[in-house]
Amino acid sequence: MPRRVEPVPEPPGLPVVHAVARYEDQVRAMLLAHKERGALALGAPLGAALAGAVLAGPGAPAASGDTPVLLVPVPSARGAVRARGHDPVRRIALAASGELRRRGVSARVLGVLRQRRPVADQAGLDFQQRQRNLAGALAVVRGAGRLLAVGSVVLVDDVMTTGASLAEAARAVRAAGGGGPGRGPSGAGAGGAGEGAVSGVPERTGREGARGRRDGAAEGDALLSSVPTGGAAAGGAGGVLGAAVVAASPDAFEKCRN
């Protein structure tokens, strides 16, 4: 079942985060297969799991809620998206949005975050190094503040380790007016206003995409079984409600057990 997770130490500005599973064993293998090996069919079960984490969050809307849930993916570097041939977090977010709508929850994906400067690969970096690497790295595209104002923002990612990426994403959204007063620059990016994809790179097709669909179809049932089937309690409108991820580091599950 989805539960609140909290990294130790916790980065400043991190919203409440909910995750479905620990980032280990089969779940880790699924996420890596989807992200790095083109197992695109895994996007559906991973998205359903992410939807469960969204519904477990604070103030998540009931099926009858009028305020839309705005799923804002944490962006990958454009080079990584090109190398992979797809944007895995956006793919999972779109699947989660579809699952939420099937449950009667108004939801949409707003891919409005961009990297405003190059960042190093996060793999192998510790907590402090990740904070320095990501500080001020994200921005909301110009004009997107009005889009963020019409619903309740839930930041989404596939995995949380130290929480640095989600904290930086929350800072950028708040600075753009999507979550109340924030510190730092306005967060206006160089891109135009919009709510589209983080990247225009097409999905993988042909033999590699077909292999991903076959591989993905054979996995994911265990993760789906942990997702709740009902809505959560209705909450307030607007602002950053929290964050949701498919998986989090095992240590993040130890402090919060609700």
ZIBELGI-V692891 format. One record per residue. PHI is phi in whole degrees, 0 to 359 (NA if undefined). PSI is psi in degrees with one decimal (NA if undefined). OMEGA is omega in whole degrees, -180 to 180 (NA if undefined). Layout:
# ZIBELGI-V692891
((PHI;PSI;OMEGA) (PHI;PSI;OMEGA))
This chain:
# ZIBELGI-V692891
((NA;145.6;177) (298;143.6;177) (214;162.3;177) (290;140.0;178) (232;149.4;-175) (213;114.7;179) (288;152.6;177) (233;117.6;0) (286;161.0;-179) (263;126.8;179) (291;144.0;178) (302;139.5;177) (83;2.8;180) (290;125.1;176) (287;172.2;175) (296;129.7;-176) (243;136.1;173) (241;141.9;180) (226;157.9;-180) (269;-38.2;-170) (214;161.6;172) (286;145.3;179) (277;82.0;-179) (198;161.6;172) (54;-126.7;-173) (296;-37.8;-179) (295;-43.7;177) (299;-43.4;180) (298;-40.5;179) (297;-47.1;-178) (295;-40.0;178) (291;-37.8;178) (296;-41.1;178) (293;-44.4;-174) (284;-47.5;-168) (255;-20.7;-174) (242;13.9;172) (68;26.3;176) (280;74.4;-169) (293;-27.2;180) (296;-18.8;177) (289;-13.5;179) (301;-35.2;-178) (293;-54.9;179) (294;-34.2;177) (293;-37.5;177) (294;-38.9;177) (297;-38.9;177) (296;-42.4;179) (298;-38.4;177) (301;-39.4;177) (298;-39.3;178) (293;-36.5;177) (297;-45.3;-178) (292;-22.4;179) (278;-10.8;-174) (286;168.9;-179) (293;130.7;176) (71;14.8;179) (298;142.4;-172) (283;150.9;170) (283;171.1;-179) (301;-26.5;-178) (270;2.2;-177) (293;143.0;-180) (268;-23.8;-178) (280;121.3;-178) (290;148.3;172) (270;125.2;-179) (255;107.7;179) (275;116.6;-178) (249;106.9;-178) (288;144.2;170) (286;124.5;-173) (283;147.2;169) (271;161.4;174) (297;143.7;-178) (299;-36.0;179) (297;-38.5;179) (292;-38.6;178) (296;-43.3;179) (297;-42.8;-178) (295;-37.7;-179) (280;-25.4;-177) (85;1.8;177) (197;165.5;178) (255;100.4;-172) (297;-39.7;-178) (292;-41.8;178) (296;-38.9;179) (299;-45.6;179) (295;-39.8;179) (298;-41.2;178) (296;-40.6;177) (296;-39.6;178) (295;-40.6;178) (298;-42.9;177) (297;-40.4;178) (296;-41.8;178) (297;-42.6;179) (296;-37.0;177) (297;-26.2;178) (271;5.9;177) (89;10.7;-180) (261;127.8;176) (291;119.1;-176) (211;148.3;175) (208;160.6;178) (258;130.1;174) (243;103.5;178) (273;69.0;-171) (256;-3.6;179) (270;140.0;177) (227;154.4;170) (278;123.4;-177) (270;-9.2;176) (205;159.8;179) (295;146.6;175) (232;154.9;179) (283;159.4;173) (300;129.8;-176) (286;-20.9;-177) (301;129.0;178) (88;-6.6;179) (273;142.3;177) (275;-175.6;-175) (303;-52.7;-177) (294;-38.2;179) (294;-38.0;178) (292;-39.0;178) (298;-45.5;179) (294;-38.4;-178) (296;-35.8;-173) (258;-9.7;-176) (303;119.0;179) (70;15.2;-174) (277;-20.9;-175) (251;152.6;176) (212;154.6;174) (269;136.1;-178) (299;149.7;-176) (300;132.8;177) (89;-6.0;-176) (276;-9.2;179) (303;-36.4;180) (292;-30.9;178) (289;-39.0;-180) (291;-22.5;-175) (283;-11.5;-173) (267;-0.4;-180) (207;-170.6;180) (257;122.9;-172) (275;130.0;169) (238;115.9;177) (286;138.8;-177) (228;145.5;177) (209;167.8;178) (278;-40.2;-176) (223;141.9;169) (244;128.5;175) (250;-77.1;179) (268;-15.0;-177) (88;-0.2;-176) (296;-39.9;-179) (295;-43.9;180) (292;-37.5;178) (296;-41.6;179) (292;-38.9;177) (298;-41.8;179) (297;-40.7;179) (300;-45.4;-178) (295;-41.2;180) (293;-43.9;179) (296;-39.2;180) (295;-27.4;179) (273;1.7;178) (94;11.8;-179) (264;6.9;-179) (201;28.9;-179) (89;-176.3;-176) (298;139.4;179) (226;166.8;179) (259;157.1;174) (97;-168.3;-177) (292;169.8;-174) (295;-24.8;180) (85;5.6;179) (290;126.9;-177) (265;-178.7;-178) (276;-13.8;-177) (281;170.0;178) (278;168.3;178) (295;148.1;178) (169;174.3;-178) (224;24.0;-173) (270;-156.2;-175) (286;156.3;172) (295;-31.0;-180) (216;150.1;176) (271;10.4;-179) (295;128.9;-178) (287;163.5;176) (292;157.2;176) (292;140.7;-179) (232;-179.2;175) (72;-147.9;-173) (298;-42.7;-177) (293;-42.7;178) (294;-39.4;179) (296;-39.6;178) (297;-39.7;178) (297;-39.9;180) (293;-39.6;179) (294;-45.6;-179) (296;-41.9;-177) (291;-33.2;-179) (296;-22.8;-177) (271;-2.3;-176) (233;172.3;169) (100;-12.4;-177) (297;-36.7;-179) (296;-39.2;-180) (291;-40.5;179) (298;-33.4;-176) (292;-15.7;-179) (267;0.8;-177) (270;129.7;179) (293;154.2;-177) (261;-12.3;-178) (255;170.6;177) (278;172.8;177) (257;178.2;-179) (292;147.2;-180) (293;145.4;-178) (230;-173.4;-179) (285;166.9;-178) (263;147.1;172) (81;161.9;177) (84;175.8;177) (275;109.1;180) (288;-38.2;-177) (166;-156.2;-180) (220;153.8;180) (222;138.5;178) (223;158.3;176) (290;-45.3;-175) (219;155.6;177) (223;159.9;179) (302;144.3;-177) (306;-36.4;-179) (297;-29.3;-177) (291;-18.7;180) (277;-13.1;-171) (283;-35.6;-174) (282;-41.3;-177) (252;117.6;-176) (242;15.1;-180) (284;NA;NA))
